[in-house]
């Protein structure tokens, strides 16, 4: 998993952020600079910005945009420096390319005091630019499939974890330790529960645990894309796959929230998912019998396709061989419920999962399948009605909670109620009006909470507001929700004003890529809702940042652009090949890289061990394309789903 104590500290703002002050004289004649562009390209009608990064201000430099035949199609003088990036790069000069509107492939060249040339980039229609990227994001979800219904694809994926069809239900585990992720007691089967069928679903990130929390977030966005744009031809099959698994996780009385356990325990004699580096199908071949305490067979560290490792997301643990059952929870994965059967469910989960079911109902109604629409509406309504909305306590996200430390839930309830209302309207269900009123109530409750966030795994309010406002029919709350979307975007605009690449995200914090795509998506949601293009340029710059217009000059999506992640911390990628379309975390706080190490059994990547991005790091922020570097190079389904939404809304 991506979360740890360091992640919590970062989210709490305990690290010093921002570069040290830099004073630099003019660039020497003939100095070399670096040009950063959106390596995928720019839509014909949008604002276009590139950046020249150099050691010192280069006020006399000029730029030329060259077409494929080497002809200059646009030229001018670079703009004044927007500020320093680091001690090594004391100036970042924006370059306005908006005037280039003719579709084609171009390169940017700077001369006159500073010499630099960009990677190639395209100018084209939004559909031509972003439809392939959207299709690639669906490809990543196909790579992440678990169970029998995998798609072999380029990585030759094979069925995996078929034992999930009869999985044992356990009591929620208890954790301790500085990172809040050390098992404090043995796992205990839940009396009278299970076995349950939780086969299928998507792996969450670079390992093989499955989470309802992140899956519901990702699926909701993919269904939103399908409803709004149709998406690529592969999307309907992928959302159907995700829905089948999510439907298994809610049986009408119990919501199951996790399959597998990431953190193992030497003290209690079991390995977790993060302790073994392998292809997922190797788990099925393990020679060990089912049930805690089984002694039928021995788990072997030399079994083909399996290698014990020092969990990729924490300091190394001793490679101690234990007999018997240490691989028990690798092959026979535990399932954990959100609450006892029939009891109230954490409202963040109830809201986002019911939203996914309600979106499925809307799509079924749209294609004329009223029976399926009513079934999905019933699923969503039953879970939404089980939400615990008083004495909520700590939200349930994952076990341990430190992996995903969410504390916002009114936005999820607003999203769930809004999507239920839309589904009910499509079916002529009289409950539609009640759900609109409840959605409005949750929206007001969200507006009364602080601190607020923006679109990402921990805050779904932008999606909720965008669909609720048209249902409010002139209610004063509609204006407040539009204002809240402005607040979310204005927070990014204010942050971007202090960053030389025009990026809103803090590169010393987690989730730089997904938050950048979240801002881009929100700018489109705002324009679609209001007709205002006020935030178009801001949203475009956030997409640009994630696709190469950043200090490191790399796209944060595998396969997108000319420079992109080659060494993600992703077990299938490391052992079988790169998953096209996967979005990685991106730059992160330098302190998060202090305890990383090569997982035992992983292929070293890069093979030569050279960090090609080190020159662009700051003392407080790093980007490392390396299999060791989970803080920057691990991809995840929530990252990729938010990118999918941004691409779809850009078409």
C-alpha positions in Angstrom: 0.0 0.0 0.0 1.0 3.6 -0.5 0.3 4.9 3.0 2.5 4.9 6.1 3.2 7.1 9.1 5.3 9.3 6.8 2.3 9.7 4.6 0.2 10.8 7.6 2.9 13.3 8.6 3.0 14.7 5.2 -0.7 15.1 5.0 -0.6 16.9 8.3 2.0 19.3 6.9 4.9 18.4 9.2 7.5 18.7 6.5 9.0 22.1 5.4 7.9 22.7 1.8 9.0 24.9 -1.0 12.5 25.6 -2.4 15.1 27.7 -0.6 15.5 31.2 -1.8 17.8 31.5 -4.8 19.6 34.5 -6.1 21.2 34.2 -9.6 22.7 36.4 -12.1 22.0 36.3 -15.9 22.7 33.1 -17.8 26.2 32.9 -19.3 26.4 33.1 -23.1 25.8 29.6 -24.6 24.4 28.1 -21.4 22.3 24.9 -21.8 18.8 24.8 -20.6 15.9 22.3 -20.5 12.6 22.7 -22.2 9.5 21.1 -20.6 6.4 20.5 -22.6 3.2 18.5 -22.4 4.7 15.5 -24.2 1.3 14.2 -25.4 0.5 17.6 -26.8 -2.0 20.5 -26.8 -5.5 20.8 -28.2 -5.8 23.2 -31.1 -8.0 25.8 -29.3 -6.5 25.7 -25.8 -3.9 27.8 -24.0 -0.5 26.3 -24.6 2.5 26.8 -22.3 6.0 25.3 -22.3 8.8 26.2 -19.9 12.5 26.8 -20.2 14.4 25.8 -17.1 17.9 27.1 -16.8 20.5 27.9 -14.2 19.9 31.7 -14.3 17.5 34.1 -16.0 17.9 34.2 -19.7 16.1 37.3 -20.7 17.6 37.6 -24.2 16.6 34.2 -25.3 14.2 33.6 -28.2 12.2 30.5 -29.1 11.0 29.0 -32.4 8.4 26.4 -33.0 9.5 24.0 -35.8 7.3 21.7 -37.8 8.4 18.2 -39.0 10.1 19.7 -42.0 12.1 22.1 -39.8 10.2 25.2 -40.8 9.5 27.9 -38.2 5.8 28.3 -37.7 5.9 30.5 -34.7 8.6 32.4 -32.8 9.1 35.1 -30.2 11.0 36.1 -27.1 10.7 34.0 -23.9 8.8 35.5 -21.0 10.5 36.7 -17.8 11.3 34.0 -15.2 8.4 32.8 -13.1 10.8 32.0 -10.3 13.5 29.6 -9.3 13.0 25.8 -9.2 16.1 24.9 -7.2 19.6 26.0 -6.4 20.7 24.4 -9.6 17.9 25.9 -11.7 17.4 29.5 -10.7 15.0 30.4 -13.5 11.9 28.9 -15.1 10.7 30.9 -18.1 7.2 30.3 -19.5 6.8 30.2 -23.2 3.4 30.9 -24.8 2.6 28.6 -27.7 -1.1 29.4 -27.9 -0.8 30.8 -31.4 0.2 27.4 -32.8 -3.2 26.0 -33.8 -2.6 24.0 -36.9 -2.6 20.2 -36.2 0.8 18.7 -36.6 3.9 17.5 -34.8 6.3 20.1 -33.5 9.5 20.8 -31.7 10.5 23.9 -29.7 14.0 25.4 -29.9 15.5 28.1 -27.8 18.6 30.1 -28.8 20.3 33.4 -27.9 22.2 33.0 -24.7 20.6 29.7 -23.9 20.5 26.6 -26.1 17.7 24.0 -25.6 15.4 21.8 -27.7 12.2 20.1 -26.6 10.9 16.6 -27.1 8.4 16.5 -30.0 4.8 17.3 -29.2 1.5 17.3 -31.1 -1.1 19.9 -31.7 -4.4 18.3 -32.6 -8.1 18.0 -31.8 -8.9 17.0 -28.2 -10.4 13.7 -29.4 -7.3 12.7 -31.3 -5.1 13.6 -28.4 -7.0 12.2 -25.4 -9.1 9.3 -26.7 -6.0 7.1 -27.0 -5.0 8.1 -23.5 -8.4 7.2 -22.2 -8.3 3.8 -23.9 -4.8 3.3 -22.3 -6.3 3.9 -18.8 -8.8 1.1 -19.4 -5.9 -1.1 -20.5 -4.4 -0.6 -17.0 -7.6 -1.7 -15.3 -7.5 -4.8 -17.5 -3.9 -5.5 -16.3 -5.2 -5.1 -12.7 -7.8 -7.8 -13.0 -7.8 -10.7 -10.5 -9.7 -14.0 -10.6 -10.6 -16.2 -13.5 -11.7 -13.6 -16.0 -8.4 -12.0 -16.7 -7.4 -10.6 -20.1 -4.0 -12.0 -21.1 -3.0 -9.0 -23.1 0.6 -7.9 -23.7 1.7 -9.0 -20.2 0.3 -12.6 -20.6 -1.8 -12.3 -17.5 -3.1 -15.6 -16.1 -6.0 -16.4 -13.7 -5.1 -15.8 -10.1 -6.4 -16.2 -6.6 -9.1 -18.6 -7.4 -9.2 -19.5 -3.7 -11.0 -16.2 -3.2 -14.2 -18.0 -4.3 -14.4 -19.6 -0.8 -12.6 -17.0 1.4 -12.6 -17.0 5.1 -14.0 -14.0 6.9 -11.9 -12.6 9.7 -12.4 -10.1 12.5 -11.0 -6.6 11.6 -7.3 -6.8 12.4 -5.7 -4.7 15.1 -2.5 -2.7 14.4 0.0 -0.8 16.4 3.5 0.6 15.9 4.8 4.0 14.8 3.3 3.6 11.3 0.1 2.2 12.6 0.6 -0.8 10.4 2.1 -3.5 12.6 -0.2 -6.4 13.4 -0.9 -6.4 17.2 -2.6 -9.8 17.4 -3.2 -13.0 15.4 -6.0 -12.9 12.9 -9.2 -14.4 14.2 -11.9 -16.0 12.0 -15.3 -14.4 12.5 -17.7 -16.9 14.1 -20.7 -17.8 11.9 -19.4 -15.8 8.9 -18.4 -17.1 5.5 -17.0 -18.6 3.5 -17.7 -15.8 0.9 -17.0 -15.5 -2.8 -14.8 -12.5 -3.4 -13.1 -13.7 -6.6 -12.5 -11.1 -9.2 -12.0 -7.4 -8.8 -9.0 -5.2 -9.4 -5.7 -5.2 -7.6 -5.3 -1.8 -5.9 -1.8 -0.8 -6.8 1.5 -2.5 -7.4 0.7 -5.5 -5.2 -2.4 -7.8 -5.0 -4.6 -6.6 -2.2 -8.1 -5.6 -3.2 -10.0 -2.7 -1.5 -13.6 -1.7 -1.7 -12.8 1.9 -0.8 -10.4 2.5 -3.7 -12.3 0.2 -6.1 -15.6 2.1 -5.6 -13.9 5.4 -6.1 -12.3 4.2 -9.4 -15.4 2.5 -10.6 -17.6 5.5 -9.9 -15.3 7.7 -12.1 -15.2 5.1 -14.9 -19.0 4.8 -14.8 -19.3 8.6 -14.9 -17.1 8.6 -18.0 -19.2 5.9 -19.6 -22.4 7.9 -18.9 -21.1 11.2 -20.1 -19.0 10.2 -23.1 -19.5 6.5 -23.8 -15.7 6.1 -23.7 -13.7 3.5 -25.6 -15.2 0.2 -26.7 -13.3 -1.6 -23.9 -14.8 0.6 -21.1 -18.2 -1.1 -20.8 -16.7 -4.5 -20.3 -14.3 -3.1 -17.7 -17.0 -1.4 -15.7 -19.1 -4.6 -15.8 -16.2 -6.5 -14.4 -15.7 -4.0 -11.6 -19.4 -4.0 -10.8 -19.5 -7.8 -10.5 -16.9 -7.7 -7.8 -18.4 -4.8 -6.0 -21.7 -6.6 -6.0 -20.1 -9.5 -4.3 -18.7 -7.2 -1.6 -22.2 -6.2 -0.5 -24.5 -9.1 0.2 -27.4 -7.0 1.6 -26.3 -7.4 5.2 -22.5 -7.2 5.3 -20.1 -4.9 3.3 -16.7 -6.6 2.9 -14.0 -4.1 2.4 -10.7 -5.9 1.9 -9.3 -9.1 0.4 -5.8 -10.0 1.6 -3.6 -8.4 4.2 -0.7 -6.2 3.2 1.4 -6.3 6.4 2.7 -9.6 7.7 4.0 -10.4 11.2 7.0 -12.4 12.2 5.7 -12.4 15.8 2.5 -14.2 14.7 4.1 -16.3 12.0 2.4 -15.1 8.8 3.5 -13.2 5.7 1.5 -10.3 4.2 1.0 -9.5 0.5 3.8 -6.9 0.7 6.3 -9.5 1.9 6.4 -11.6 -1.3 7.5 -10.5 -4.8 5.9 -12.7 -7.4 3.3 -12.9 -10.2 -0.2 -13.3 -8.8 -0.8 -16.8 -10.3 2.1 -18.1 -8.2 -0.1 -17.8 -5.1 -2.5 -20.5 -6.4 0.4 -23.0 -6.8 1.5 -22.8 -3.2 1.5 -26.2 -1.4 -0.4 -25.3 1.7 -3.8 -26.3 3.0 -6.7 -23.9 3.9 -7.5 -22.7 7.4 -5.5 -21.0 10.1 -3.2 -23.4 11.9 -3.0 -25.9 9.1 0.0 -28.1 9.0 -0.8 -29.8 5.7 2.3 -29.0 3.6 5.0 -26.5 4.0 5.4 -23.0 2.4 8.7 -22.9 0.6 10.7 -19.7 0.0 12.2 -21.3 -3.1 8.8 -22.1 -4.7 8.8 -21.1 -8.4 7.5 -17.6 -8.9 7.7 -16.7 -5.3 10.3 -14.7 -3.4 10.1 -13.3 0.1 10.8 -9.6 0.3 11.2 -6.8 2.8 7.7 -5.2 2.2 8.2 -2.5 -0.5 6.6 0.2 1.6 8.5 0.1 4.9 11.9 -0.6 6.4 13.3 -4.1 5.7 12.2 -7.0 7.8 14.6 -9.9 8.5 14.3 -12.7 5.9 13.5 -15.3 8.5 12.3 -18.7 7.4 9.4 -20.1 9.4 7.9 -23.5 8.9 4.3 -24.4 8.3 1.8 -21.6 7.7 3.7 -18.4 7.0 2.3 -18.3 3.5 -1.3 -19.1 4.8 -2.6 -15.6 4.0 -0.9 -15.4 0.6 -2.8 -18.3 -0.9 -5.9 -18.3 1.3 -6.5 -14.6 1.6 -8.5 -13.2 4.6 -11.6 -11.1 4.0 -12.5 -8.3 6.4 -15.9 -6.7 6.9 -16.7 -3.1 7.5 -19.1 -3.9 10.3 -20.9 -7.0 11.7 -23.8 -8.3 9.6 -26.8 -6.0 9.7 -25.0 -3.2 11.5 -24.4 0.3 10.2 -21.6 0.9 7.8 -18.9 3.6 7.6 -20.6 6.4 5.7 -17.7 7.1 3.3 -18.0 3.5 2.1 -21.8 3.5 2.0 -21.9 6.7 0.0 -19.3 5.9 -2.7 -20.3 2.2 -3.2 -24.0 3.2 -3.5 -23.0 5.8 -6.0 -21.4 3.2 -8.2 -24.5 1.0 -8.0 -26.7 3.9 -8.8 -24.6 4.9 -11.8 -24.9 1.3 -13.0 -28.7 1.7 -12.7 -28.6 4.9 -14.7 -26.7 3.2 -17.5 -28.9 0.2 -17.5 -32.0 2.4 -17.7 -30.4 4.3 -20.6 -29.9 1.2 -22.6 -33.5 0.0 -21.9 -32.7 -2.8 -19.4 -35.2 -1.8 -16.7 -34.8 -5.0 -14.8 -31.1 -4.5 -14.4 -31.6 -0.9 -13.5 -34.0 -1.7 -10.7 -31.7 -4.3 -9.4 -28.7 -1.9 -9.2 -30.9 0.8 -7.7 -32.1 -1.7 -5.0 -28.4 -2.6 -4.3 -27.4 1.1 -3.9 -30.5 2.0 -1.9 -30.0 -0.8 0.6 -26.4 0.0 1.3 -27.0 3.8 1.4 -29.7 3.1 4.0 -27.1 1.3 6.1 -24.8 4.3 6.5 -23.7 5.2 10.0 -24.1 8.9 10.1 -24.1 9.5 13.9 -21.2 8.7 16.3 -19.2 7.9 13.2 -15.8 7.6 14.8 -12.8 6.6 12.6 -13.8 6.0 9.0 -13.2 2.5 7.5 -11.0 2.6 4.4 -8.5 -0.2 4.7 -6.9 -2.3 7.3 -4.7 -0.6 8.6 -6.4 2.7 8.3 -3.0 4.3 8.0 -2.9 3.1 4.4 -5.7 5.4 3.4 -6.3 8.0 6.2 -9.5 9.5 5.0 -11.5 11.7 7.3 -14.2 13.1 5.0 -17.6 11.4 4.5 -20.4 13.9 3.9 -19.1 14.3 0.3 -19.5 10.5 -0.3 -23.1 10.6 1.1 -23.9 13.5 -1.1 -22.6 11.6 -4.1 -24.5 8.5 -3.2 -27.8 10.3 -2.6 -27.4 12.3 -5.8 -26.7 9.3 -8.0 -29.6 7.4 -6.4 -31.9 10.4 -7.2 -30.8 10.4 -10.8 -31.3 6.6 -11.1 -34.7 6.9 -9.5 -35.8 9.7 -11.9 -34.7 7.5 -14.9 -37.0 4.8 -13.6 -39.9 7.0 -12.4 -39.2 5.9 -8.9 -41.0 8.1 -6.3 -38.0 8.1 -4.0 -36.1 10.5 -6.3 -37.4 13.6 -4.5 -36.4 12.3 -1.1 -32.9 11.5 -2.3 -32.5 15.0 -3.7 -33.4 16.5 -0.4 -31.0 14.2 1.4 -28.2 14.9 -1.1 -28.8 18.6 -0.4 -28.6 18.0 3.3 -25.3 16.2 3.0 -24.0 18.9 0.7 -24.8 21.5 3.4 -23.0 19.3 5.9 -20.0 19.1 3.7 -19.9 22.8 3.3 -19.9 23.2 7.1 -16.8 20.9 7.5 -13.2 22.0 7.3 -10.5 21.6 6.1 -11.9 21.1 2.6 -10.1 19.2 -0.1 -10.3 18.8 -3.9 -11.0 15.9 -6.2 -9.0 12.8 -5.3 -9.5 9.5 -3.5 -10.3 11.3 -0.2 -12.9 13.9 -1.6 -15.6 13.2 -4.1 -17.5 16.5 -3.7 -16.7 17.8 -7.1 -18.4 14.9 -8.8 -21.3 15.2 -6.3 -21.8 18.9 -6.8 -21.7 18.7 -10.6 -24.6 16.3 -10.6 -26.6 17.8 -7.7 -26.7 21.4 -8.9 -29.0 20.7 -11.9 -31.4 18.8 -9.5 -31.8 21.8 -7.1 -33.9 23.9 -9.6 -32.9 27.3 -8.4 -32.5 26.5 -4.7 -30.0 28.9 -3.1 -27.8 25.9 -2.3 -27.1 25.4 -6.0 -25.2 28.7 -6.0 -23.3 27.7 -2.9 -22.2 24.4 -4.5 -21.0 26.3 -7.6 -19.1 28.6 -5.3 -17.6 25.5 -3.7 -16.3 24.3 -7.0 -14.8 27.8 -7.5 -13.3 27.4 -4.0 -11.6 24.2 -5.0 -10.3 25.6 -8.2 -9.2 28.9 -6.6 -7.2 27.0 -4.0 -5.3 25.5 -6.9 -4.9 28.8 -8.7 -3.5 30.4 -5.5 -1.0 27.5 -5.0 0.0 27.6 -8.7 0.9 31.3 -8.5 3.7 30.4 -6.2 5.1 27.6 -8.4 7.2 28.3 -11.5 5.7 25.5 -13.6 2.1 26.7 -12.8 1.3 23.5 -10.9 -1.1 23.5 -8.1 0.1 20.4 -6.2 2.7 20.4 -3.5 5.5 18.1 -4.8 6.5 17.3 -1.2 3.2 15.6 -0.6 1.7 12.3 -1.8 -0.6 12.0 -4.9 0.9 14.7 -7.1 -0.3 13.1 -10.3 -3.9 12.3 -9.3 -4.4 15.6 -7.7 -3.2 17.3 -10.9 -5.6 15.3 -13.0 -8.3 16.1 -10.3 -7.9 19.8 -10.8 -8.0 19.3 -14.6 -11.2 17.3 -14.3 -12.8 19.9 -11.9 -12.1 22.7 -14.3 -14.1 20.9 -17.0 -16.9 20.1 -14.6 -17.1 23.7 -13.7 -17.2 24.8 -17.3 -19.9 22.3 -18.2 -22.0 23.4 -15.2 -21.6 27.2 -15.7 -20.5 27.7 -19.2 -17.6 29.8 -17.9 -14.1 29.1 -19.3 -12.4 31.0 -16.5 -10.5 28.0 -15.3 -9.7 26.4 -18.6 -6.1 27.5 -18.8 -5.5 26.5 -15.2 -6.9 23.1 -15.7 -4.8 22.6 -18.9 -1.6 23.5 -17.0 -2.4 20.8 -14.4 -2.7 18.2 -17.2 0.5 19.6 -18.8 2.3 19.2 -15.5 1.3 15.5 -15.2 2.3 14.8 -18.8 5.8 16.2 -18.8 5.7 20.0 -18.2 7.4 19.6 -14.8 10.9 20.0 -13.5 11.8 16.4 -14.1 10.6 16.4 -17.7 8.7 13.2 -17.4 5.1 12.1 -18.0 3.6 10.4 -15.0 1.6 8.0 -17.1 3.2 4.9 -18.5 3.3 5.0 -22.3 2.3 8.7 -22.6 4.8 11.0 -24.2 8.5 10.4 -24.9 9.7 10.1 -21.4 7.6 8.1 -19.0 8.0 5.7 -16.1 10.1 2.6 -17.0 10.6 1.1 -13.6 7.3 1.2 -11.6 7.0 -0.5 -8.3 4.5 -3.0 -9.7 5.1 -6.7 -9.4 3.5 -7.7 -12.7 5.3 -4.8 -14.5 8.6 -5.8 -13.0 8.3 -9.4 -13.9 6.3 -9.3 -17.2 6.3 -5.9 -18.8 5.1 -2.3 -18.6 1.3 -1.7 -18.1 0.4 1.0 -20.6 -1.9 3.6 -19.2 -0.9 3.3 -15.5 -0.5 6.6 -13.6 2.1 6.7 -10.9 2.2 8.8 -7.8 4.8 11.3 -9.1 7.2 13.5 -7.2 7.1 13.3 -3.4 8.7 14.5 -0.2 12.4 13.6 -0.1 12.1 12.1 3.4 9.9 9.4 2.0 12.8 7.9 0.1 15.1 7.3 3.1 14.2 3.6 3.7 13.5 2.2 0.3 15.3 -0.9 -0.8 15.2 -3.4 -3.7 12.5 -6.0 -3.0 14.0 -9.5 -2.7 13.2 -11.3 -6.0 12.6 -8.1 -8.0 14.5 -7.3 -11.2 16.7 -4.4 -10.6 15.3 -1.4 -12.5 16.9 0.6 -13.9 19.4 -2.1 -14.5 22.4 0.2 -14.3 21.2 1.8 -11.0 21.5 5.3 -12.4 18.9 7.9 -11.3 18.4 10.0 -14.4 16.3 12.5 -12.7 18.5 13.4 -9.7 19.7 16.6 -11.2 16.2 18.1 -11.1 15.5 17.1 -7.4 15.3 19.6 -4.6 16.4 19.0 -1.0 12.7 18.7 -0.1 11.3 16.9 -3.2 12.4 14.0 -5.4 11.2 11.9 -8.3 12.8 8.5 -8.7 11.9 6.1 -11.5 13.0 3.0 -9.8 11.4 -0.3 -8.7 12.5 0.6 -5.2 10.7 3.9 -5.1 7.1 3.2 -4.1 6.7 6.9 -3.0 7.0 8.1 -6.6 6.8 5.1 -9.0 3.9 2.9 -7.8 0.8 3.1 -10.0 -2.7 2.7 -8.6 -6.3 2.4 -9.8 -7.5 5.6 -8.1 -4.7 7.6 -9.8 -5.5 6.2 -13.1 -9.3 6.6 -12.8 -9.0 10.3 -12.1 -6.8 10.7 -15.2 -9.4 8.8 -17.2 -12.0 11.3 -16.0 -9.8 14.3 -17.0 -9.1 12.8 -20.4 -12.8 12.0 -21.1 -14.0 15.5 -20.1 -11.2 17.0 -22.3 -12.5 15.4 -25.5 
